[in-house]
């Protein structure tokens, strides 16, 4: 029983560590990417708006919907989608897609956090 609890605690700690590293990447690298790409304060303002807009638009509705489903499944699907979206951002940058596509990706990414 105690070994099972230690194993679960270790897995949880590893999961939080990986998630925290991803969040720090998001917090630091994406604004830096947008600034080097656009050199525009308007774009940085739009980036900030995209970070807070999903919570303002969907916070109350999504909260009540998530109460219906399993929290574990929601967390797993959310982390999977976050990782896919974070991997898409460098591809968007390398292939010189428009900045609005990065902003939409940020909107979706923040909505999953």
Secondary structure, 3 states (H helix, E strand, C coil): CHHHHHHHHHHHHHHHHHHHHHHHHHHHHHHHHHHHHHCCHHHHHHHHHHHHHHHHHHHHHHHHHHCCCCHHHHHHHHHHHHHHHHHHHHHHHHCCCCHHHHHHHHHHHHHHC
